Amino acid sequence: MVTGEYSSGTIRTTFAAVPRRGTVLAAKATLVAAVMYVLALLSCSAAYVVGSAMLPDGRYAQGDQLPALFGIAASFAVAAVLGLAVGTLVRHSAGAVTTVIGVLLLPSLFGPLFGDAERWIAGLSPTAALEKLTQISDATADTVGSLGPWPSLLLVTACTTALALAALLLLRRRDA
């Protein structure tokens, strides 16, 4: 949403039309979060319906699906805003994609290397919140932290908000 504008130079036109850079970033964040939330909610709901139809009745325990579906959709929206914030900071598509993939995957991959600190390192990852919301068997307190799914999602949202604020500050300081 933002790196393409930087590479083509149309970010100048955007800022000429709307000089308040905070308004531009907020509009982009709202749009990307809303679109991602709706798409994720529809996709996860369809996957749940198909999965429920394919699994034999009574063999697998199912939790309460509505909070999980809304939480999973929210985690995808938060990840999209994270991508927007990183793209605003980096201004380069490949660098932003690489950074976001690193932020999403590296804590889970390198967490076991830190011994007892694994649950804190891996627990800060956006994928840890997703694992807890989907209630997978691998999402134990030892591997993804001791926070519950909703507090974990709130923590990831707070970190993403801090990164978006940093992107806003940097956006206001530098020229397009």
C-alpha angles and dihedrals in degrees: 000000000000110000092063089055091051093049094048095039095237090123086083090059091048092052091044089055094043111022094184101090093191090060091051093050092045091050092049092047092048093049096046092045094048095047093046092047093052094044093047093047092051093044095047092046091051091047090050092051093047092044092049091050092050098047120081115254117263097002098100124043114237124203127210102300102196099067090044093050092050091045094049091050089049091051090053090050090050090050090051091053088047088056091049092050093048091046090053091050097044100033091204125098099215093044092049094048092048092048094049092048088050092050091049099045112022098071090056093044098046098032094092090058090067097061112207092011091062095098092053096045096044091039092064092059119104087228090061090061089048092050091051093048092051089048095224117177093243092061096095125149089251094059106031105024133265098271117108122246098266097044088046090053090048090052091051089047090052091051091048090049090052090050091048090051090051088051089051092051092049091045091055093049102049131059122248 
